[in-house]
């Protein structure tokens, strides 16, 4: 019996020693955290909600840029709207300024409402934005001494090629918005207090409509123009956009087309959709520490005749039309 027990133990020990060791296999990739889609009203059950291609990220603030500046050279903080960035205009014109004045321009591109709020805190040196009523209030409140015309383009309405609201062919943005509402067709709003969002809300207001979360067809994204266009393309939604950003990005938007506004600014029958841009140097009397002298150099440079001609030339070779139209006092007087 003892021999049998001993023999069994030996067999068990040998079997254990010969068994292959099990090595944990690491996952091929780290677990992916689900992207958080922007807060928005629930989409209608017939149209599945599609999150924007890019998850919303916190916009940089001028304060964070100013505090990160360590160089001893000249720096100018420009608070501006996403349309000047997304269209490619800033990349086109800023190198000339930086070379002429030996001063680096740090760009904060956000919605116009945010851009103006940054200026109200004195966290930027100069603003280039497009919401005239807000700009005039900025000057009235003493945050800038004066506003200067720079350029303009126009807003257009784009939508899905199926055009469920039958907007194509209409001449008035008011009529188009009413048709979208009546059809409960999906509409994507930037929802970010930008100049584009401000114009969109003013159109709704003109037909006595205040969009709310109860309207399941209306989606307020809290996104920039580029992201809102991508969302609209994915979800077959209508949206209001500036023409410059549309021209610069429409090759990525196969499901959308211009339903109101025509192929160029001359074909836009709704003159309420003109979109003027202004530039303002932040007032050093109200916000000590801003780089006012260089901000005024920027104002004089961008409104000067030579740079205004450059602005007029932007996009012509690539898109066959101007993306922005020079409108400074100096330029108009030179014509």
ChimeraX attribute file (.defattr): number of C-alpha atoms within 10 A of each C-alpha:
attribute: neighborCount
match mode: 1-to-1
recipient: residues
	/A:1	6
	/A:2	7
	/A:3	8
	/A:4	9
	/A:5	10
	/A:6	10
	/A:7	11
	/A:8	11
	/A:9	12
	/A:10	12
	/A:11	11
	/A:12	10
	/A:13	10
	/A:14	10
	/A:15	10
	/A:16	11
	/A:17	9
	/A:18	8
	/A:19	8
	/A:20	7
	/A:21	8
	/A:22	6
	/A:23	6
	/A:24	6
	/A:25	6
	/A:26	7
	/A:27	7
	/A:28	6
	/A:29	6
	/A:30	7
	/A:31	7
	/A:32	6
	/A:33	6
	/A:34	6
	/A:35	12
	/A:36	10
	/A:37	15
	/A:38	16
	/A:39	12
	/A:40	17
	/A:41	17
	/A:42	15
	/A:43	18
	/A:44	15
	/A:45	9
	/A:46	6
	/A:47	13
	/A:48	10
	/A:49	17
	/A:50	12
	/A:51	18
	/A:52	22
	/A:53	13
	/A:54	14
	/A:55	13
	/A:56	18
	/A:57	8
	/A:58	7
	/A:59	12
	/A:60	12
	/A:61	18
	/A:62	24
	/A:63	14
	/A:64	10
	/A:65	15
	/A:66	15
	/A:67	8
	/A:68	9
	/A:69	12
	/A:70	8
	/A:71	7
	/A:72	6
	/A:73	9
	/A:74	14
	/A:75	19
	/A:76	22
	/A:77	23
	/A:78	24
	/A:79	29
	/A:80	28
	/A:81	29
	/A:82	23
	/A:83	29
	/A:84	20
	/A:85	18
	/A:86	19
	/A:87	24
	/A:88	17
	/A:89	18
	/A:90	15
	/A:91	12
	/A:92	14
	/A:93	15
	/A:94	16
	/A:95	14
	/A:96	13
	/A:97	17
	/A:98	16
	/A:99	10
	/A:100	10
	/A:101	13
	/A:102	13
	/A:103	15
	/A:104	16
	/A:105	16
	/A:106	17
	/A:107	21
	/A:108	23
	/A:109	24
	/A:110	28
	/A:111	29
	/A:112	28
	/A:113	22
	/A:114	21
	/A:115	27
	/A:116	28
	/A:117	15
	/A:118	21
	/A:119	25
	/A:120	19
	/A:121	14
	/A:122	21
	/A:123	23
	/A:124	33
	/A:125	29
	/A:126	29
	/A:127	29
	/A:128	24
	/A:129	29
	/A:130	30
	/A:131	22
	/A:132	16
	/A:133	10
	/A:134	16
	/A:135	26
	/A:136	14
	/A:137	12
	/A:138	21
	/A:139	17
	/A:140	12
	/A:141	12
	/A:142	16
	/A:143	23
	/A:144	25
	/A:145	16
	/A:146	17
	/A:147	19
	/A:148	19
	/A:149	21
	/A:150	26
	/A:151	21
	/A:152	17
	/A:153	19
	/A:154	23
	/A:155	26
	/A:156	24
	/A:157	24
	/A:158	26
	/A:159	28
	/A:160	24
	/A:161	16
	/A:162	11
	/A:163	18
	/A:164	18
	/A:165	20
	/A:166	14
	/A:167	23
	/A:168	19
	/A:169	11
	/A:170	16
	/A:171	18
	/A:172	17
	/A:173	25
	/A:174	17
	/A:175	14
	/A:176	21
	/A:177	24
	/A:178	18
	/A:179	17
	/A:180	21
	/A:181	19
	/A:182	10
	/A:183	13
	/A:184	16
	/A:185	24
	/A:186	25
	/A:187	21
	/A:188	24
	/A:189	28
	/A:190	26
	/A:191	20
	/A:192	20
	/A:193	19
	/A:194	27
	/A:195	27
	/A:196	27
	/A:197	24
	/A:198	19
	/A:199	21
	/A:200	22
	/A:201	17
	/A:202	15
	/A:203	21
	/A:204	17
	/A:205	13
	/A:206	11
	/A:207	12
	/A:208	10
	/A:209	14
	/A:210	12
	/A:211	17
	/A:212	12
	/A:213	13
	/A:214	9
	/A:215	16
	/A:216	18
	/A:217	23
	/A:218	25
	/A:219	26
	/A:220	20
	/A:221	22
	/A:222	20
	/A:223	25
	/A:224	24
	/A:225	28
	/A:226	22
	/A:227	18
	/A:228	25
	/A:229	30
	/A:230	23
	/A:231	25
	/A:232	26
	/A:233	25
	/A:234	19
	/A:235	21
	/A:236	22
	/A:237	29
	/A:238	30
	/A:239	26
	/A:240	27
	/A:241	25
	/A:242	21
	/A:243	26
	/A:244	24
	/A:245	22
	/A:246	26
	/A:247	18
	/A:248	18
	/A:249	15
	/A:250	17
	/A:251	9
	/A:252	12
	/A:253	16
	/A:254	12
	/A:255	18
	/A:256	24
	/A:257	19
	/A:258	22
	/A:259	22
	/A:260	24
	/A:261	26
	/A:262	16
	/A:263	14
	/A:264	16
	/A:265	22
	/A:266	10
	/A:267	11
	/A:268	19
	/A:269	15
	/A:270	18
	/A:271	15
	/A:272	14
	/A:273	22
	/A:274	15
	/A:275	20
	/A:276	20
	/A:277	25
	/A:278	23
	/A:279	28
	/A:280	26
	/A:281	29
	/A:282	30
	/A:283	24
	/A:284	18
	/A:285	13
	/A:286	16
	/A:287	20
	/A:288	11
	/A:289	13
	/A:290	21
	/A:291	20
	/A:292	20
	/A:293	13
	/A:294	19
	/A:295	23
	/A:296	17
	/A:297	13
	/A:298	25
	/A:299	22
	/A:300	15
	/A:301	17
	/A:302	25
	/A:303	24
	/A:304	17
	/A:305	21
	/A:306	12
	/A:307	18
	/A:308	22
	/A:309	15
	/A:310	13
	/A:311	24
	/A:312	17
	/A:313	16
	/A:314	20
	/A:315	20
	/A:316	12
	/A:317	9
	/A:318	10
	/A:319	12
	/A:320	9
	/A:321	17
	/A:322	21
	/A:323	27
	/A:324	27
	/A:325	20
	/A:326	27
	/A:327	22
	/A:328	21
	/A:329	14
	/A:330	17
	/A:331	17
	/A:332	11
	/A:333	9
	/A:334	8
	/A:335	6
